Amino acid sequence: MTDNSSHDDADDPTVETDGGVAASAAQKHNDTDYLGAEVNILNPSTPYMRDHLRIVWSGFAVWVLAVWGPVTLTRLAPGPMTETMPILGFPLHYFLVAFGAPTSALILAFWYSRKRDALDEKYGIDHATTAKTGSGAEVAAADGGSEE
């Protein structure tokens, strides 16, 4: 049996890494001039903006289904949607709009915050850095920018 305690994992070809993807993304983020980049909601100019827009559009699609789905189903199939539910005694469409839409909004908010945190971590954005303002309050650069 050999002692591997002094063995460096960087020299071991069997150690799997992400292939430099995270480091590469963070470096690209650091090299990108976000203030000078064109902002186009249909064709973002930076990888971070493209990834963030994908998250926003996915959440928007789910929100549309959660809010307008029951209303549309009530118009298309009024019979089953307006029947009283046996357990709660409410019509199904009322329950889906009154309970489903707000609940889905809370779930979407939680989902978005988790996805945004993962995206910020991928691109090396740290919100923990704070700066003092003129009034003495501490603020964090929400865009990953530098202190002034």
N, C-alpha and C positions, 0 to 999 in steps of 0.2 A: 504494500500500500504506500502510495506516495503522498507527500504533504503538498496540497495545492493552495495553501493559505497565502503564499507569496506570489501566486500566479496572477498575472494581469489579464482580465477578461478582454481588454482591447486587442491583445495579441492572439486570442483564441478564435479561430475561424468558425467554430461551431456555435458561438454566441450569436443569436439572431437579433438584429436591430430593425428599425423601421426603414432602413436604407437611406437615412438622412432626410427623410421627407419632412419631419417636424423642424429640424434645423434649417432646412432649405426654405420652408415656408416662413419661418421667423426671420431669416436673413432677407428674403424678398420683401417682407413687410417693413423691415428697417430701412431698406433701400428705396422704398416707394415714397414719392412726394404726393401725399394724399391731398394736400391743400391745392396743389397745382393740377391734380388729375381731374379730368372731365367727369362730371356726375351725370349719368344717363341711366334712368331707371330700367330701360329696356335692354341696354347693352353696357353693363358696368365695365369700367376700364381697369380695375385691379382684381386680383384673385380674391382678396378679402371681401370686396364689395359683391362679387359674383356669389360667393358662398353665403354671405349674409342675405342677399336677395332671394336665394333659393329657400332659405329658412322662412323668410317673411312670406313669400308666395305660397309655400306649403301650409303655413299657419292660416293664411287668408282663405285658402280653399277649404280647409276643415271648418273654419268659422262660418263661411257661407253655407256649407251643408248643415251645420248645427242650428243656425238661426233661420235660414230660409227653407230648409228641408221639411220641417213639420208643416209650415204654411203651404208650401207647394203640394205636399201630399194631401193636405186637407182639401185643396182645390181639385186635385186629380181623383182622389178616392174619399169622398165625404162620408160614406157609410161607415167604414171601419175606423176612421179617424175621429168621428164624432160620437162613437159609442162610449158608454160609461164603462170605466174600468171596474172590474168586480171588487178589487181590494180597497182602493182609495175612494171610489165613487165619483171621480172626476172624468170628464171626457179625455180621451187619449191626446188629442191635439193640444188641449189646455195644459196637461201635465208636461208634454214634451217642450212646449214653449216656456212655461213658467219655471220648470225645474231643469230641463235639459240644456237650454241655452245659457243660463248663468253658470251652471256647473261646468259646461264645456269651456266657457270663457276662463274660468279658474284653472282648469286643466291645461288649456292652451298657454296661459301666462306662465305656469310652472314649466311646461315643455319648452317654451321660448327661452326662458332664463337659463335652463340647462344647456340647450343647444348654443346659445350665445356665449355662455361661459366656456364651452368646449371649443368654439370657434376662436375666442380670444386667446385661449391657451395654445391652440394650434399655431396662431400667428404671433405669439409672444407678447401679447398686450397684457400689461399688468396694471390693474386698477388700484392696487394697494399703495402706489406711490402718491404721496400727498404734497401739497405746496401750501405755504402760508399766503393768505390774501392780505390786502391792506387793512382789513378790519381784524385780522388775527385769526380768522377762521381757516380751517384746513379744508382743501378741496382736492379731489383727484382728477387727473386729466382723463376724461371719459373716452377720448378718441385715441388714446395711446400716444399722444403728443408729448413733447418735452416741456420741462418747466421753463418759464420765462423770467 
